Amino acid sequence: MALAGHCECGGIRFSVDESALLGTGYCHCSICRRLSGAPVNAWVAVDPAALAVAGAPALYRSSERGQRAFCPTCGSQLWYAPDDGSFLTLNATGFDDPEAPALRPQVHIFDADRLGWFEIADSLPRSPDGSLPGG
C-alpha cells in the first residue's frame, strides 16, 4: 500500500510503499526540535530507494552526519538523510494520513535530550541517544 504526503504548499509530493518502512518513532534531539518548532518530532524511517518525489526540495546540512530536505517555497521540513544513505526519516505529519496505523510511533530516541517540561504518557521504549532499543 502506498503512503503519500506533501509539503504545506503542495509544491513537493512524496510517496513510499508501506513495505519500505523501516521504523517509526519520536525524536527528542535539539536539531529536530528546532527545525520542527515542536518539543518532539515524529518520524518514519524508510528505504531511500523506495521514496518517489515530485518537485525539487532544497537541502540543508543540519549536522556532520547528514542533511535535511525542505520545500524552498513554504519551508516545510520533509526528511532527514544520513550521509551513509542507509535510510531517510520522513516527518510523519507530512503524510496525507498521518494517523495511518503504519505511521504510529514505536520508540523514543534521544530521550536524554528531551525537554524537562515535556511529559511522555506512553510506555514506548526509550533510547538516550539515536540508537534503537534492542537494536
Secondary structure, DSSP 4 states (H G I P E B T S, - for coil): -EEEEE-TTSSSEEEEEGGGEEEEEEE--HHHHHHHTSS-EEEEEE-GGG-EEES--EEEEEETTEEEEE-TTT--EEEEEETT-S-EEEEGGGBS-TT-GGGS---EESGGG--TT----S---B-SSSSPTT-
